[in-house]
Amino acid sequence: MRAKIILTTIAAACMSFSVMALSLNEAKSQGMVGETAAGYLGVIKGSSDVKKLVADINKKRKAKYQQLAKKNGISLSQVEKLAAEKTYKKTSSGHFIQVNGKWVKK
């Protein structure tokens, strides 16, 4: 039950990042970024704009993950692991995820 609440909150947080959804979706569709096993975005290839986008989103994700960890009395790494599982499931076919340190298309 607790994990479900955390996952729901993570999903809501990811939606709140949709302000940049168009840019993020473009970066994902063009294979510039992907989801890592740590619950964050990673840069596959791209310009400084892509790196800036990833850094900004990861900063927001980490802040939200820390908030969730504190609220639920669990570690940041536990939240990151749950977030990674959630984002892997939500990643669209053809977008990249990181598996064993390598980028692969889902």
N, C-alpha and C positions, 0 to 999 in steps of 0.2 A: 504494500500500500504506500509506504513511504517513498519507495523508488518510483512509483507511478506519479506521485505528486511532484517529485523532483524532475522527472522526465517531462511532465506537463509544463512545468515552469521553464525548463530549458527550451522546449518547443516555442513557448510564448516569447522567450527572450530572443530566439532566432528570428521570429517574425518581427520583433521590434527593430531588428537590423535591416528590415526590408526597405528602409529609407534609401539605402544604397543598393537595393535589389537589382536594379537594372544594370549598374556597373558590375556588381558581383556576378550576376547571371551571365553577363557578357564575358567576363574574365573566365568563368567556369566553362562556358560553351566554347571558348576559344582555346581551352586547355592551358590557360596561364596559371590557374590556381587549383588546388584540390584540398580535400579534407584529410587531416593527419590522424593518426591513431591516438594522439594526445588531446583531441577535441578542439583543435585549432585549425585555421587555414594555413596552407603552405604555398609558397611561390614555386611554380614549376618553371616558368619562363616569363619574362616580361620586363616592362620598363619600370622606372622609378614610381610612376603612377600606380602600377599594380602592387609594388612593394608597400607603398603608402596605404593603399586600400586594405591590404592584408594586415598591416600593422595596426591600423585603426580598428578594424573588426576584431582582431585578436585581443586588443586592449579592452574593448567592450566586453568580449566574451569572458576574459579573465576576471574582470570586475564582477560580472554576474555570477560566475562560478564561485568566486570567493564569498559572495553574498549568500549563495545557496549552501555552501559548505558550512558557513557560520550559523545560518538559520537552522540547519538540520543536524548540526553537531557531527559532521563527517569531515573527512579531509578533502583538501582541494583536489588531490589526485583521484579520489573516488568520484567526485563530480566530473572531473575531466574524462574519466573512463566512461561514465554514463553518457556524457555528451558525445563522445566519439562514437559510441554504439548508436546513439540516436541519429547523428549526422550521417553515419555510414548508411543507415537504413533509408534516410531521406534523400540521399544523393541520387540524382537522376542518372539513368542509363546514359553512358557516353561521357559522363563527367569523371574526373580523376579522384581516386582515393589512394592513400598510401598504405601499402601492405608490406610488412617486413622491410621497411625503409625504401621501397621502390614504388614509383607511381604507376598505377594501373587504371585502365578504364573500367568503370563498373559496367 
